[in-house]
Amino acid sequence: MADKTPTESKAPFATRIDPTKEGLSQEQINFIRQVELQQWQKKTQKLRTRNVVTGLAIGALVMGIYGYTFFSVSQERIMDEIDEEAKRARLQGPKMGAN
């Protein structure tokens, strides 16, 4: 298996530092905070977009279920009306010897 621990880099821009242990100037600390803020803003924009898409998808699903429920209930009412008409027709139909 591959070793997952990062190897030490000789490039100064790729080395990781611990700001609490390293002796950093105020300018360097401000720069780190500025970069972290930009990264956070970029990440939150992506999350906001994902949240909006997810919310719209859930809303569409809820509206679909709601619409289907109304449609099926209206079909049941139509079937009830047809049954009522059939009962009335049987009761008002011509009387024969078998009735």
Accessible surface in RSA format (square Angstrom, percent):
REM  Atomic radii and reference values for relative SASA: ProtOr
REM  Chains: A
REM  Algorithm: Lee & Richards
REM  Probe-radius: 1.40
REM  Slices: 20
REM RES _ NUM      All-atoms   Total-Side   Main-Chain    Non-polar    All polar
REM                ABS   REL    ABS   REL    ABS   REL    ABS   REL    ABS   REL
RES MET A   1   240.28 124.4 153.89 101.8  86.39 205.7 138.71 117.9 101.57 134.6
RES ALA A   2    88.53  81.4  60.94  94.0  27.59  62.8  70.97  99.9  17.56  46.5
RES ASP A   3   119.34  83.6  86.49  86.1  32.85  77.7  44.31 104.3  75.03  74.8
RES LYS A   4   188.20  91.8 154.90  95.0  33.30  79.3 105.64  95.1  82.56  87.9
RES THR A   5    90.46  64.3  82.67  83.8   7.78  18.6  72.12  96.9  18.34  27.7
RES PRO A   6   122.52  89.3  94.88  86.5  27.65 100.5 105.56  87.2  16.96 105.4
RES THR A   7   125.58  89.3 102.58 104.0  22.99  54.8  79.54 106.8  46.04  69.6
RES GLU A   8   166.55  95.6 141.50 107.1  25.05  59.6  68.53 132.5  98.02  80.0
RES SER A   9    45.82  38.7  27.15  36.2  18.68  43.0  24.38  51.9  21.44  30.0
RES LYS A  10   208.57 101.8 172.77 106.0  35.80  85.2 124.48 112.0  84.09  89.6
RES ALA A  11    30.80  28.3  23.13  35.7   7.67  17.4  28.37  40.0   2.43   6.4
RES PRO A  12   117.20  85.4  95.87  87.4  21.33  77.6 101.79  84.0  15.42  95.8
RES PHE A  13   182.22  91.2 144.49  89.5  37.73  98.2 155.18  94.1  27.04  77.4
RES ALA A  14    55.49  51.0  27.89  43.0  27.59  62.8  36.36  51.2  19.13  50.7
RES THR A  15    62.35  44.3  41.76  42.3  20.60  49.1  35.34  47.5  27.02  40.8
RES ARG A  16   229.56  96.4 196.52 100.2  33.04  78.7  73.53 100.5 156.04  94.6
RES ILE A  17    86.61  49.3  60.57  45.1  26.04  62.8  66.56  47.9  20.05  54.4
RES ASP A  18    59.17  41.5  53.08  52.8   6.09  14.4  27.96  65.8  31.22  31.1
RES PRO A  19    64.07  46.7  53.64  48.9  10.43  37.9  53.83  44.4  10.23  63.6
RES THR A  20   123.39  87.8  85.77  87.0  37.62  89.7  83.99 112.8  39.40  59.6
RES LYS A  21   173.19  84.5 137.74  84.5  35.45  84.4  86.58  77.9  86.61  92.3
RES GLU A  22    86.81  49.8  76.28  57.7  10.53  25.1   4.83   9.3  81.97  66.9
RES GLY A  23    85.08 104.9   0.00   N/A  85.08 104.9  44.16 121.2  40.92  91.7
RES LEU A  24    39.67  22.1  15.43  11.0  24.24  60.9  16.61  11.7  23.05  62.0
RES SER A  25    61.18  51.7  47.67  63.6  13.51  31.1  52.99 112.8   8.19  11.5
RES GLN A  26   116.08  64.9 108.34  79.2   7.73  18.4  57.05 121.4  59.03  44.8
RES GLU A  27   141.42  81.2 133.89 101.3   7.53  17.9  49.39  95.5  92.03  75.1
RES GLN A  28    90.25  50.5  87.42  63.9   2.83   6.7  28.50  60.7  61.75  46.8
RES ILE A  29    49.14  28.0  49.00  36.5   0.14   0.3  49.14  35.4   0.00   0.0
RES ASN A  30    73.96  51.0  68.64  66.3   5.31  12.8  25.64  61.7  48.32  46.7
RES PHE A  31   128.75  64.4 125.55  77.8   3.20   8.3 128.00  77.6   0.76   2.2
RES ILE A  32    46.79  26.6  44.85  33.4   1.94   4.7  46.64  33.6   0.15   0.4
RES ARG A  33   147.81  62.1 142.57  72.7   5.24  12.5  51.03  69.7  96.78  58.7
RES GLN A  34    99.72  55.8  94.44  69.0   5.29  12.6  28.62  60.9  71.10  53.9
RES VAL A  35    49.40  32.5  49.40  44.7   0.00   0.0  49.40  42.9   0.00   0.0
RES GLU A  36    99.72  57.3  94.86  71.8   4.86  11.6  35.23  68.1  64.49  52.7
RES LEU A  37    91.72  51.1  88.29  63.2   3.44   8.6  91.42  64.2   0.30   0.8
RES GLN A  38   101.47  56.7  95.35  69.7   6.12  14.6  33.48  71.3  67.99  51.6
RES GLN A  39   110.95  62.0 105.04  76.8   5.91  14.1  39.51  84.1  71.43  54.2
RES TRP A  40   151.96  61.0 149.05  72.1   2.91   6.8 126.98  67.7  24.99  40.5
RES GLN A  41    94.56  52.9  89.46  65.4   5.09  12.1  26.59  56.6  67.97  51.6
RES LYS A  42   138.01  67.3 129.83  79.7   8.17  19.5  80.08  72.1  57.92  61.7
RES LYS A  43   128.75  62.8 126.01  77.3   2.75   6.5  71.14  64.0  57.61  61.4
RES THR A  44    31.93  22.7  29.99  30.4   1.94   4.6  23.93  32.1   7.99  12.1
RES GLN A  45    98.26  54.9  98.22  71.8   0.04   0.1  41.97  89.3  56.30  42.7
RES LYS A  46   117.18  57.2 111.19  68.2   6.00  14.3  67.47  60.7  49.71  52.9
RES LEU A  47    81.99  45.7  81.99  58.7   0.00   0.0  81.99  57.6   0.00   0.0
RES ARG A  48   135.93  57.1 132.85  67.7   3.07   7.3  51.92  71.0  84.01  50.9
RES THR A  49    74.50  53.0  70.19  71.2   4.30  10.3  60.17  80.8  14.33  21.7
RES ARG A  50   151.40  63.6 149.62  76.3   1.78   4.2  61.22  83.7  90.18  54.7
RES ASN A  51   100.70  69.4  91.37  88.3   9.33  22.5  24.04  57.9  76.66  74.1
RES VAL A  52    84.51  55.6  76.98  69.7   7.53  18.1  83.77  72.8   0.73   2.0
RES VAL A  53    92.09  60.6  90.24  81.7   1.84   4.4  90.75  78.9   1.33   3.6
RES THR A  54    72.03  51.2  68.59  69.5   3.44   8.2  48.63  65.3  23.40  35.4
RES GLY A  55    41.18  50.8   0.00   N/A  41.18  50.8  31.42  86.2   9.76  21.9
RES LEU A  56   126.76  70.6 119.64  85.6   7.12  17.9 121.25  85.2   5.51  14.8
RES ALA A  57    60.67  55.8  46.31  71.5  14.37  32.7  54.88  77.3   5.79  15.3
RES ILE A  58   101.45  57.7 100.30  74.7   1.14   2.8 101.41  73.0   0.04   0.1
RES GLY A  59    31.26  38.6   0.00   N/A  31.26  38.6  30.88  84.7   0.38   0.9
RES ALA A  60    67.51  62.1  50.59  78.1  16.92  38.5  58.18  81.9   9.34  24.7
RES LEU A  61   115.39  64.3 107.84  77.2   7.54  19.0 114.53  80.4   0.85   2.3
RES VAL A  62    84.08  55.3  82.47  74.7   1.61   3.9  83.30  72.4   0.78   2.1
RES MET A  63   126.87  65.7 120.22  79.6   6.65  15.8  96.03  81.6  30.83  40.8
RES GLY A  64    44.76  55.2   0.00   N/A  44.76  55.2  38.02 104.3   6.74  15.1
RES ILE A  65   105.15  59.8 102.00  76.0   3.15   7.6 104.48  75.2   0.67   1.8
RES TYR A  66   127.73  59.6 124.05  70.6   3.68   9.6  92.57  69.6  35.17  43.3
RES GLY A  67    36.61  45.1   0.00   N/A  36.61  45.1  31.21  85.6   5.40  12.1
RES TYR A  68   151.04  70.5 144.75  82.4   6.30  16.4 105.19  79.1  45.85  56.5
RES THR A  69    67.52  48.0  66.10  67.0   1.42   3.4  52.55  70.6  14.97  22.6
RES PHE A  70   123.58  61.8 119.51  74.0   4.07  10.6 120.58  73.1   3.00   8.6
RES PHE A  71   120.75  60.4 115.45  71.5   5.30  13.8 120.41  73.0   0.34   1.0
RES SER A  72    33.40  28.2  30.55  40.8   2.85   6.6  22.15  47.2  11.25  15.8
RES VAL A  73    57.97  38.1  57.95  52.5   0.02   0.1  57.95  50.4   0.02   0.1
RES SER A  74    45.12  38.1  43.62  58.2   1.50   3.4  36.48  77.7   8.64  12.1
RES GLN A  75    74.38  41.6  74.29  54.3   0.09   0.2  25.47  54.2  48.90  37.1
RES GLU A  76   108.85  62.5 106.42  80.5   2.43   5.8  37.93  73.4  70.92  57.9
RES ARG A  77   155.69  65.4 154.46  78.7   1.24   2.9  49.59  67.8 106.10  64.3
RES ILE A  78    82.59  47.0  82.59  61.5   0.00   0.0  82.59  59.5   0.00   0.0
RES MET A  79   109.31  56.6 109.31  72.3   0.00   0.0  88.64  75.4  20.67  27.4
RES ASP A  80    85.14  59.6  83.51  83.1   1.63   3.8  23.87  56.2  61.27  61.1
RES GLU A  81   103.32  59.3 101.24  76.6   2.08   4.9  34.75  67.2  68.57  56.0
RES ILE A  82    90.73  51.6  89.91  67.0   0.81   2.0  89.91  64.7   0.81   2.2
RES ASP A  83    74.80  52.4  73.33  73.0   1.47   3.5  18.14  42.7  56.65  56.5
RES GLU A  84    89.19  51.2  88.75  67.1   0.44   1.1  19.95  38.6  69.24  56.5
RES GLU A  85   102.66  58.9  98.16  74.3   4.49  10.7  26.17  50.6  76.48  62.4
RES ALA A  86    43.57  40.1  35.30  54.5   8.26  18.8  42.44  59.8   1.13   3.0
RES LYS A  87   111.02  54.2 109.97  67.5   1.05   2.5  61.05  55.0  49.97  53.2
RES ARG A  88   127.16  53.4 126.73  64.6   0.44   1.0  53.03  72.5  74.13  44.9
RES ALA A  89    65.05  59.8  49.84  76.9  15.21  34.6  58.86  82.9   6.19  16.4
RES ARG A  90   176.90  74.3 148.40  75.6  28.50  67.9  76.36 104.4 100.54  60.9
RES LEU A  91   138.73  77.3 122.66  87.8  16.06  40.4 125.15  87.9  13.58  36.5
RES GLN A  92   146.08  81.7 113.10  82.7  32.97  78.5  42.75  91.0 103.32  78.4
RES GLY A  93    23.95  29.5   0.00   N/A  23.95  29.5  17.09  46.9   6.86  15.4
RES PRO A  94   107.60  78.4  90.60  82.6  17.00  61.8 102.47  84.6   5.13  31.9
RES LYS A  95   168.73  82.3 138.08  84.7  30.64  73.0  90.35  81.3  78.38  83.5
RES MET A  96   133.81  69.3 117.36  77.7  16.44  39.2  89.98  76.5  43.83  58.1
RES GLY A  97    89.28 110.1   0.00   N/A  89.28 110.1  47.77 131.1  41.50  93.0
RES ALA A  98   106.45  97.9  61.49  94.9  44.96 102.3  72.87 102.6  33.58  89.0
RES ASN A  99   129.17  89.1  65.28  63.1  63.89 153.8  38.59  92.9  90.57  87.5
END  Absolute sums over single chains surface
CHAIN  1 A    10066.5       8593.0       1473.5       6245.3       3821.3
END  Absolute sums over all chains
TOTAL         10066.5       8593.0       1473.5       6245.3       3821.3
